[in-house]
Structure formats: structure tokens, C-alpha cells
Amino acid sequence: MSAYPKSHNPFADDDEEDVAGAARRGFNFDDDPEESALSPAERRQRQLQREVMHTAQSAVDSSYRSLGLIYESEKVGTETAEELIRQGEALKRTEKMIDNMEQDMRTSQKHINSIKSVWGGLVNYFKGKPEPRPPQNDQPVSYEANSSLQNALAVSKQQEDKYQASHPNLRKLETSGFGASASLDDDLSNQNGYPKNKQLRVAHQQLDKNLDEMSLGLGRLKNLGLGLQSEIDDQDVSLDTLLNKVDTMDGKISSTNRQLKNLK
């Protein structure tokens, strides 16, 4: 049986034969003296009870598979967020390099002015020497991602242990004695919203727990997606600013090259 549902519905049962098929097949009561003594109505009742337990087990297993898919999607989202933050750091470093190049170009322009005319040299003399630029190693580039992304990433990183526990083999509900071999004499009527049957009650409670966890997981995925979108928008603005600086720097480099050629 595949670890993931074949249907697009995460709650679809993987079994090739559904409960209706099981109802059509019926059960073999000839090997069980106790059940062979039952009336057809009592046999039908037990058959229906088995089908109810089988359906409950299938629902719990499907909820575990759905949880695994949510954890896997969240893992991909956190990796994407971390890569996006590294990209933001690279943009910040590039912008810093452009700023340093601009400062170097201003220094080069002063030297060119000194060479071109005496008056330019006098102007540069009275302006004084520019302050030496500290080494780049002494000024590490600090980058802070969008706050919404940081918060969502911090919350999702706490779920990594759940991802490891659910992949590649998703956990299954412990169903010893659950299903056809379970006790069928318990009353299946509801009590406080849950059946009285012990195994069926455990299955319903586990299903509710998994559904609550799925709801929390989907909320985390939503926040992670919104944080990624906010960070992308911020980086788009930074990228536009960087492109403008690059265009300006390209014009200054072209102007400097023309001036140097005229000095020959």
C-alpha cells in the first residue's frame, strides 16, 4: 500500500475494495461456532460493526497521511524561506559593494580633475583628503528579513521533529484488537460525542486530535506563505534600488573612461 493516497482526496481510502464491496462479500461464519449459531439479523449486525471499525481505522490512517503531507509542505516552505533570506543577504552585500564602488569613483574623479587642470588640483587640495574607508571585513553586512517571515519561520522550525517522525513512513494508529478481531459486544451508541466501544472511541479521539493538528498546520502554512510574499515584495524594492544604482554607476564608469581617453 502506498504511503500517500492515490486520490486527490486526502481522506480517501487506499484500499482497492471499499466498504460497500466488503458488505457485498459478507463474512465467513462457518469457521466460528459461536457466530454460526447467530441469527441472520445478528450476523448482519456484527458485519456492520466490523465495517464501522474498518471505516474508522481508514479515516485515522488517512488523517496521518494528510498530516505527513502538511509537515512535508511546511519543511519545503521553511527551506524556501531560508534560501530567500540568503538571497536577501546577497542583495545587501551587492548593494554595499556598489556603494563602495561609488566612493572609489568619487576619489578617481578627484584625481582626474587634478590631472586635467591646476585649478582642479587646488580645489582638491583645499577639500582635503577623503577619510580612509575601513576594511570591509570590519563591517559585516547585517540583514534582517521581514518580521512576518521571521515569526512564521521560527514557529515552523519547531515542527521539524514532527516532519522527521512522519517521513518517509507515516505513523499508524496502534490498532491491536481493532477491526474484525475487536470486541463487538460493546455498545456503539454515542456517549459525550464518542462511541462507548473502546477501540472505536480511541479512533474517534485520535481522528479529532489529528484534525486539530491539521488545522494548526494549515494555519502555519498560511502564515509562512504570507511571510514569503512580504519578503519577496521587500526584496523587489531592494532589487529596483540596486538596479538604479547599477545604472548610475555604469554611467559614471563610462564618463570616467571618456575623460581618461581625453587625457592622452
N, C-alpha and C positions, 0 to 999 in steps of 0.2 A: 504493500500500500504506500502510495506517495506521501511524503511529509506535508504536502500542500494540496489543497482541494483542487480538483480538476475544473470545477465550475467557477464562474465568476462570483458566485455567492459564497462568502467565506464560511457560512454555516451549512453548506451543502454536504451531505454525507458522501464519503469516498467510496462506500460500498457499491459494488455494481448492482446489487439486488437491494431494493428498497424494502421498507416495512410492508408495503402492500404485497410485494412478492412473497415475503415471509408469511403473510396471512393466507395467501393462496396455497402455499405449500403445506401449511399446518405443521404439526409436530408428531413424532412417532411415540405413541404412548404404549405400544405393545411391550417395550422392554421395561417399563416401570409398572410393577404390580399395583402400587398404590394409585397411580393415575389411571390405570386401566379399569379400576373399579369405579371411577368417577362417571358421573352422567355427562352427556354431551354438552349440556349448559355449563357444568363446572369445568370441563376441559376447555371450552371456549373462553371462559373467564380467565383461566390460567394462561392461555395463549395470549390474550390481550394484555395481561400483566407483564408477560415477558417482552412483548413488543413495546410497552411503555418504558420499561427499563432500558431496552436497547436504544430507543429514541433518545432517552435522557443521556446515555453514555455517548452517543454520537454527537449530541449537542455540546457536551463538555469537551470532547476531543476537538471539535471544530472551533470552539472558543479558544482553546490552547493554540491551535494553528493560527488563528487570527491574531492572537497576542504576539506570536512569533513574528508575523509579518509586520506588526506595528513596531516591535523592537528593532527589527531589521531596517525598516524605513527610518527610524529615529537614528540608528547608527550611521546610515548614509547621510542623513541631514547634519549630524554633528561633524562628520568628516568634511562635508561641503563647507560648513561654517568655518572650520579651522583653516581650510585652504583659502577661503575668501579673506580671512584675517591676514594670512601670509601675503596674499595679493595686495591688500591694503598697505602692509608694511613695505612691500616692494615699491608701490606708488609713492609712498612717503620718502623713501630713500632716493628715488629718482628725482623727485621734486627738490630734495636737498642738494643733489648733485647739480641740478640746473641753477639753483641759487648760487652755488659756489662758482660755477662757470660764469655767471653774470658778474660776480665780483671780480673774477680774473679778467673778464673783458673790460671792465672799467679801468683796471690797472694797466692793461695793454693799451687802451686808448690814451691814457696819460703819457705813456712812453712815446706813442706815435706823435702826439701833439708836441712833445719836447723835441723830437727829431725834426718835425716839419718846420718849426719856426722858433726864433729866440723868444718871442713873446709867449709862446706856449710853454717853453721851459720855465720862464719867470713865473707864470701863473701856477704851474705845478710846484715850483719851489716854495711859494708863499702858502700854498694849500697844505704843504707838509706831506710827509709820507703816510700812506694809509696804514691803519692798525693791522699788525700781522694777524692772519687768520689762524685760530687754534687748530691743531690737527683734528681730523675727523674722528679719529679713534677716541678722543676725549669727549666727543659729543655724540653719543649713540642716539640713533633715531628712535624716538618713542612713538608708538601708535596705539590708539585706543579705538576699538571697534564701536559700532553703535551700541548704546546701552541696552536696547531691547534684545539685540542679538547676544550680548554678553550674558544677560539674565537667562534667556532661553537656553543658551549653550550650557550654562552652569547647571541648570535643572536637568537637562537631558543627559549630561555626562554622568549623573548619579544613577542612571538606568543601565549602565554598561554591564553590570553584573547580571542583570536580568536578560540582556541580549546573549551573553555568554551561556547562560543556563538554558536558553530556548533554542540555540542554534549549535549544530545543524539538526540535532534530533530533538524535537519538541517533547516536553514532558507530557505524560499522560496521567489522568486521574487514577489513583490506586483503586481498582475495582475488583478486588478479590471477593468472590461471592456475589458479584454484581452481574445481573443479566439472567441467563437461563437458570443458573445454579443458585440464584439468590432465593431467600425465603419468600414465598408468595402468599403466606398466610397472614402477613401484616396487613392492616387496614390501609388502603391507599387514599383515603379521604384526606382533605386538607386540614391542617391544624396550624393556626397562626401564619397562614400563607404557604406552608410547606407540608408535603405529604407525611403521614405517620411512618411509612415504610422507611427503615433506617438508611438503606442504600440509596433509595430514591431521594430522600431528604438531603443526604450528603451531596448527591449530584446536583440538586437544585441550588443548594447553598454555594457550591463551587462555581456553578454557572453564573450566579449573581455576582460573586466575587470577581470572576473573570470579566464580566460585562462592566463592572465598575472600573477595573483596571484598564479596560479598553477605552472607556470614556476619558480617563485621565491621560492615557497615551495619545489619543486623538487631540486632546487639548494641548499637550506638549508639542505635537507636530504642528498644530496651528500656530502656536507662539514662535516655534522655530522658523516656520515659513515666513511669518510676518517680520521676524528679525532679519532673516536673509534678504528680504525685499528692501527693508530700511537700509541695510548695509550696502546693498547694490546701488540704491539711489544716492547714498553719500559718496560712494566711490565714483559714480558717474560725474558728480560735481567736481570731485578732485581730478578726475581724468580730463575734464574740459579745461580746468585751470592749468593743468600740466601741459596740455596741447597748446594753449595760448602762450605759455612761457617758452615752449619749444619753438613756436613760430617766431616769437620776438627774438629769441637767441639766434635763430637761423638768419634773421635779417641783420643782426649785429655782426655776426661772423662774416657775412657777405660784404658788409660795409668795411669791416677791418681789412679783409683781403684786398678790396679795391684800393684802399689807402696805402697798403703795403706795396702794391704794384706801382702806384704813382710815385713812390719814394725812389724807385730805381732810376 
